[in-house]
Amino acid sequence: MSVTWYECKVKYRKTHETGEQKVTTEAYLLDAISYTEAESRINEEMAAYTSEEFLITNIKVANFSEVHPFENSDRWFKSKVSLIAYDEESGKERKTNFYMLIQANDVKEAYDNTIAAMKGTTGDYSIPAISESPIMDVFPYFTGEEEQLEKFKVLNKSETTEAEDVNTSDSSEEEVVEESEVV
């Protein structure tokens, strides 16, 4: 299922490091099914984020195909990726562009993280542009089912590992080593 990302601009009074309060407008990204759900979700997220009153000034569909958060990064970058395909009928190269939102600390790291995100791609591609995005934070959609699925996977894996331990205890030491390398 394809994810639709919405960019929401929120205006609120923000306290800066100096203790000074200023009215700022910041952009946030979240995935939702509709504009109505996006508005509801940004209200929930911002209510948890700030105790001040806030105003949602704009909601629009963002043109990001993928969003890739990376640990120890604090800024978001918009990476333009061009997939390159060869059209055999016309004999020309065709480029299909899409945009990824990549988390990084600087442009070089954003480039490296884009390469890491594209690692499994079998076709040719190029990265013609990377620019810093005004997005302050990303709020992905979680229904709670994902957490339950992860718990199930962990429980199922531990049960499988226990069963393998019982089965391999009678085996020779060589077979145990080979089986642990596969897992």
Sequence and secondary structure as in RCSB ss.txt:
>XXXX:A:sequence
MSVTWYECKVKYRKTHETGEQKVTTEAYLLDAISYTEAESRINEEMAAYTSEEFLITNIKVANFSEVHPFENSDR
WFKSKVSLIAYDEESGKERKTNFYMLIQANDVKEAYDNTIAAMKGTTGDYSIPAISESPIMDVFPYFTGEEEQLE
KFKVLNKSETTEAEDVNTSDSSEEEVVEESEVV
>XXXX:A:secstr
    EEEEEEEEEEE TTS EEEEEEEEEEE SSHHHHHHHHHHHHHHH SS EEEEEEEE  EEEEE  TT  E
EEEEEEEEEEEETTTTEEEEEEEEEEEEESSHHHHHHHHHHHTTT  SEEEEEEEEE  EEEEE    SHHHHHH
HHHHHHHHHHHHHHHHHHTTS HHHHHHHHHH 
